[in-house]
Amino acid sequence: MRGAPTILHLDMDAFYASAEQAAKPSLRGKPVIVGGLGPRGVVATASYEARVFGVHSAMAMAQARRLCPNAAFLIPRFALYRKVSDAVMRLLHTLSPLVEPLSLDEAFVDLEAGGTEATMEAARAVGERLRADIRAVTGLTGSVGLAGSKMLAKIGSEQAKPDGLVIIEPGTERDLLGPMSVRTLPGVGPATAETLRRTGIHTVAETREAGEAELVRLLGRAHGTSLFLMAEGRDERPVVAERDAKSISAEDTFDVDVTDRTRVQLEIARLADRCVRRLREAGRSGRTVVIKVRRYDFSTLTRSETLRGPTDDPGVVREAAARLIDSVDTTAGVRLLGVGVSGLADYTQEDLFAQAAQAAQAAQAAQAAHEALEDAGHPPGPERPEPVGERAEEASEGAGKPRHWLPGTDVRHTEYGAGWVQGSGVGRVTVRFEEPWSRPGRVRTFAVDDPALEPSEPLPLLRPDAGPGPAPQGEAADPSPDGTTDPAEGMGRDPREAEGPDGSAGAGGGPGQGQGQPVTSRP
């Protein structure tokens, strides 16, 4: 562990929900929940106004609706989140060449590598300037933790939420960590926590008191030794600018269990193609194809096949996935399917004859599946569930108007301009017309097939002609326009808009306060 606060951890505050509130003036100060909207949807992020009702990320959306029925329930808009994330990451790279992104809204920065002086004053100045710059460039807020190690910097940012800064001074680590839950330590998940609980270990202090030998006995040498060092406040993990992915995958959860065998095969082929797109975007190839099947009773199994060499050929991956799914009995019902590729490499080992044959077979199988599905009266398209995330995004980018207008979708009307969908049903769609820099807008209702209403791209969170730039240290303009707020009635209550695979966890944690020795700064 380093002896000065040279590691910075940034965590954007309730990122997805905050971005939606910034984009939609009528939702500012109100509970907003982003995620899959169907009966199997999962909360990706909840605004702080929703968290006071007990809603949190990774919660089932059905439970979130029961806890906070008056919240605005919206689909994620990943195109917007990526743009905001790119702007934030550019700011982080001005601080140091060593930036380790963990997700769209979270990253570590090694300030020492960027030439920042290893003192409390210098670290505080960098953290405060970063928070001001993020607000000026994106209109959103982020919380910053500064410490001598990655573990402590992350703990600091969690304590700083929302919109704060916490510096953990060297020498205070043991006292700070002692009363915390053992789940605070990196690498301690539910299984490890349960193993420790059975032996009476609940806190970090109790973990430290158990001793390294006991932890090794319980958890094995590697895990036990690492956990003991973490409990001592010692974390030597460096900030790594490029984190090498071990696998690339794509998966979807279905609103209704899939029992039709042809439908399962078609979904596997589609997921294989999506997985390969991600593989190619990353400039990688892979040697092992893996499928994941979660059945009606939540039991999950995987099957894998190792190829003769790395490939990024969609036909080869599709063919391997098809062979694997053939070995799985899905007649009782499937709630989730996934296809992944592991054993990644930076090149493709060409096996032209084998791959050409496999690709041809795969094409024939895919064509047969499509024909069989059409003959059965179940053509692929809007009839099948459209889970939240990439599939929803792909649908919005495709040609033609979506069959259902999903809550949160960006739209534009030829007469009323830009707006977003509040809800739809019974052949009607309700739209609120407002822009991120306007006052809360008016609500109007149209027929779902109104030719004047079209999907549109997300607007930037700040007015394009405002020319925002990094704010001076300690100064950050409030991006929210002053105005009254209207209730966002009718938010997505049509059950036919059901969608949602397992949502990814968003920015976690509710409002926190700095404890004891940490130095806390808030606006």
N, C-alpha and C positions, 0 to 999 in steps of 0.2 A: 504494500500500500504506500502511496506517495505521502510525503509529509506536508503538503500544501494543497490548497484547493485548486488543482489544475485540470480536473475533469469536470466538464459541464454536461448536464443531462437536461434536454428540453422535452417537455411534454405539452402539446397543445391542449387547451382546455375544452373537454367535451367536443372534440373536433368536428365530427359530422354534424351534430346538432347545432353547434355554434355557427358553422358555415351556413346552415339552413336559416337560422335566425337572422344572420347578417344579410342573407339574400332576400328575406321575406319580412319587411317591416312590421306586418301585422302579427308576427309570431314572437317579436322581441319581448322578453320578460315573461313568456308563457311556456308551459311544459311542451317539449318537442321530443318525439321518440322516432329514431331512424332505424330501419331494419326490414326484415321480411314481414309482409303484412298478412300472410295467410295463417291458417290454423297451426302450421308447423314453423312459422317464421320465428326468428330470434332477434332480440334487440342488439343492434350494432353499437349505438350510442344513445344515451339519454341526456337531455339538458339538465342543468342543475335544478331548474324548477320542477322537473319530473322526478329527480332523485330524492327529493324530500318526501315523495309518496312511496319510496322503497324500490323504485324502478332502477335497474342497473344493466350494464352490458352483459351479454350472454344469457339473459333471462328469456324465457319463452314469451313470445309476443302476446299470447293469450293471457298470460298472467299479468303482463304489463297493462293490458287493456282493463283488466279487473281492478288493478291498483290505481290507475290514473285514466279513467274513461274519457275525460275531457281534454286530453292531450291531443296535439296534432301528430298523427301517425303518417310518416313519409317514407317513400322508397329512397335508398341511397342514390346520389348522383356522383359517381366516381370520376367522371370527367372533370367536374368542378373541383373535387377534393384533390385530384392529382395536380391541377394547375396551382392551387394554393400551396400544396406541399412542395412543388418545384421552387416556388418563390421563397419559401422558408429555408429549404436546403441550400439555395444560393446564398442566403444570408449567413448560414452556418459555415459555408466554405470560405467566406471572407475572414473568418476567425482563425481557421486552421486548415491545413491540408488533410488532417486526420479527422474525418467525420464518419461515424458509423450509424447509418440509418437502421432503425429497428422496424419501422412501419412508416406509413404516410405522415404520421403526426408525432413521431418520437425519434430521437437520435442522441448519441453521445458525441462529444467534441473534446479532443485533447488540446487544451489551450497552450500547454507548454510547447507543443510542436509548432504552434502558430506564433511563438515569440512573446506570449503574454508573460509578464513578470509573475513569479510564483509568490504572490503576496495576497493578503485578504483584500486590500484596497483595489489592486488591479483586477482581481477576480470579480469583485462586486461591480466595478465600473463596466466590465465586459458584459456581465449578466444583465445589468440594467439597460445598457445600450441595446442589447439584443432584443429585449422585451419591447422597448420603444420602437425599434426598427420593424419588428414583426407586426406591431399594431399599425404602423404607418403604411406598410406595404400591403398588408392583407386585410386590415380592419378587424382581425381576430386577436385573441390573447393566448399567451403560452406561459407555463410555469417553469421555473429554472431551479435546478439543484446544483450546487457546487461543492465538491469535496475532493479528497485525495484518491478516491477509487470509484469505479463504476457503480458498485453496489450502493455506496453511501450517497453518491450523486443522485441516483434514482430515488432513493428514500427521501432525499432532500426535496426533489421536485414534487413528490407526492404530498409531502407536508406543506409545500408552498401553494397548493391548489386552493382556490382558483386565482390566477393572475398574480402570482407572487414570486418571491425569490428567497431561498434558504441556503445559507452557507454553513456547512458542518465543519467546525474548527478541528484541526488536528489535536489529538489527545482526548477528545470527548466521545470517541466511537463506542467504547465498551459501555459507558453509562447510557448512551442514547439507545443502543441496540437491546440492552438487557431486558426491559419489560415488553418488548415487542413479540408478537407471535412468531413462532418458528417458520411460518409460511412466508414471512418477510424475506427470508434468505433465498437467493437464487438457487434454483434446482430442487426446491422443496415443493413438490406437488401434493395432491391429495393422498396418494399411496404412501409416500415417505412420511407425511405428517401423521397418517394413521399409525404407521409403524412406531414412530416416536411417541405418539399419544399413549399407546398400549404400555409403554414403559414409564409413563408419568412425565414425559418431556413435552412441555407446551410452549415455553418461551425461549428466546435466544439465550438468556442467562442460564436456564436449565440445560440447554444444549451444551453450552460451554462447560458447565459444572459436570456434566456426564463424562467428559474427557474424550480424548481422541480414540483411545483403545475401545471404549464401549461403543462409540459411533461406528468404528470399523467393524466391530462384531455384528452390529445391527444392519449395517447398510453396505458392507463391503469396503475394501481398502480405498479405492479411488473416491467413491462418493462420501464415505465417512471422513476421510482426511480433508477433503474439500470443504465439507460442511463445518468441520471444527474450525478451520481457518476463517471461514466466513463469520462464524459466531464470535471469533476473537476480533472481528473488525478488519481482517486482513484479506484483501482482494487484489491479486496481482494481474488480473486480466487486462490486457492492453486494449486501447481503442483500435479497431481494425477497420480500415477504410473500405476494403472490399471483402464482403462476407460471401464465401462460395456456397451456393445452394447445393444441397445433397440430392434433391429431386425436384421435379416440376410436375404439377398435377392439375386436374380440373375435376370438380364434382358438383352434383346437384342433389338437393332434397326435394321430394315430390309431395304435393299437398295431399294426394290420395295414393295409397299403396298401388304400385304397378304390378299387375299379375300377368298381363298379356306377354307371352314370350317374344313375339315379334317386336313389340314396343320396347322391351328391355334391350334387345339386340340393336335396335335403331338408336336408342339413347347411348349405348356404349360406343357405337360408331361416331356419334356426334361429339361425345366427350373426348374420344381419342383425337379427333380433328382439332378440337379446342386446345387440348394439351400440346399437340405438335405446334400450333400457332405460337403458344407461349414459349415453347422450346426454341423455335426459330427466332423469335423476338429477342431471346437471351443469347443468341448466337451459339447455342449448345446442341449436342446430340446425346443420346443415351443408349445404354445397352440392355437394360432390364425394364420390361413393361409390367406394370402392376395394376390390377383392378381392385376396387374396394366395393363391397356389397353390404349394406345394412338392411337387415330383414325386418319384417313387420313387428317382431318381438324385441327389436333393438339389438339383437345379436349381430356382430360385425365380423366379417371374414375378409381375407385378402388372398389373392392368387397372383403368382408372378411367373414370368418366363424370361430367360436370359437369351438374347440373340447372339449371333456369331460375332457381331461387332457393333459399335455405336451407330445410330441412325437418327435422322430427323425426317424420314420419309413417312408421310401420313398413311399411305397404304400399308406399310410394314407394321406400324403401330396399331392401326385399325385391325389388321388381320390377327396379330398376336392377342389383342384384347378380345376379339371375337372367339378365338380358341379358348381363352381363359374363362369367359362367361359361359361357354358351353358346358364347363365342368361344374357349374353351380346350379343347384335347384332353386329356382325363383318362383315356383308355382304358388307358394303361400303368400307372396307379396313382398315387394321391395320398397323401402322408403328412401333409400339413398344409393346412388351409384357414383363411382369415381374411377378415373383412369389416370395413371401417373407413369413417369419415366424416371428411373434412377440410374446410377452408374454413369454420371454425366461426363462428357468429354468436350473438348473444344474443336473436335474434328469429326468427320463422318468416314468410317471405314467402308469403302464401297465394296459391296458384294453384289455386283450388277445382276448376275443371272438369278441368284436367289431372291434378291429384292424385287426384281421385275416380275418374277413369278408370283411372289407374295402379293405385290400390289395389284396384279391382274385379278387374282383370286378375291382380294378384298373388294375391288370395284364390283365384281360380279355379285358378291355376297350383299354389298350395300344396295345395289340395284334390285336384287331379289327381295330384300327386306322392304324397300320402298314400295315395290309393286304389291307385295303381300299386304302391307299395311293399308294401301289404297283399296285393295280388293275387299278388305275387312271393313271398310267404311270408316277408318280412323286415320285420315291423312294427317301427316305432321303439320303443325302450324298453331294457330291461336287456341285450338281445342285443348292442347296439352298444357300443363302448368308452366308458367314462366317465372321461375324463381328469381329472387332479388340478386343483384350483383351483375356478373358479366353477362348473363343471358338477358337480363332486363336492359342492360346497356347496349348489347348487340341489337336487340329489337328496336331500340330508339334510333339506332344508326341506320337501320335498314330502310329500304324504299317502302313508301306507302304509310298510311296512317294506322296507328295501333288500334286494335279492336277495342281495348279497354283503356281508358285514360286513368293512369295510376296516380294516387295522391303524391304531390310534390313534383310531377312532371312539368318541365318548362314548355310553354306554348306561346304562340303569337297569333293575334287576331288582326285581320286586315283593317278593322276600324278602331279597336280598342288598344292595340299594341301588345306589349309583353305582359305575361302573367304566368300563373302556375295553377295546376289542378288541385282543388280542394277535395273533390270526391266525384263519383259518378254512379249511376244506376238508373234502371228503368228507362234506358234510352236517352238519358240526359247527363250532361257534365257541367259541374260548377267550377268556375274559374275566378280567381282573385287577380285583378290587374294592378300590379305594382312593380316597382323596380327597387333594387337594393338601396338606392339613394333618394327614393321618394317617400312621401308619407304613406301610411297604410291605405291600400287601394279599395276600390269598389268590387263587389261580387256580382257576377252575372252568370246566367245559366243558358246553355245551348243544347241543341240536339247533338248526340255523339258524332254524327256524320256531317255536321255543319261544315261546308266547304271553306268557310272563312277562317276556320280554326285549324292550325297546324302545329306539329311539334317544333321546338326550336332548341338552339344551343343555350347552355347556361350563360347568364350575364355575368360580367366580372363583379366582385363584391364592392369595389370602389368605382366611382364614376371615372370612365376612361379619360375625360378631359381635365380631371383634377390634377394630374401629374404628380401622384404621390411619390415620395422618396423617403429614404431613411430619416426618421425624425431625430432631432438633436437629443442628446442624452437627457432623460428626465421629462421630455415633452412628447406627448402622443395625443393626437386629435381623436376625439370620440367619433367613430364612424357612424354611429346611429343618429339619424335625423330626429329632431324633436317633433313629436306629434302624438296624437291620440292613437290608441290601439283598439282595434275592433275584435270581437270574438271570432275565432276561426271555426265557425260552426260547420257541421257536416263533413268533418275530416275523415274521408276514406272509410265509410261505414258500409259500403256495398260488399257483401261477402264474396261476390263473384270476382272481386279483384284479388282473390287469394294468390299469394306467391310467397316463396321464401325458402331458401336452403339455410343451412346453418350459417348464421351471420358471424362475421369476424368481430372479435372484441374490440370496442373502440377505446377512447381515452378513459381509463378507469379512475375510480376513486372519487369521493365527494370532497367538499370543502374541508381542508385540513389546516391545522395550526402548527407552527413551529414549536418544538418542545425543548425545554431545558437549555442546553448550551448552544444549539444552532442559532445563527444570526439570521433574522427574518426581515425581509423588506417587502412591503406592500404599497400599492398606490394610495 
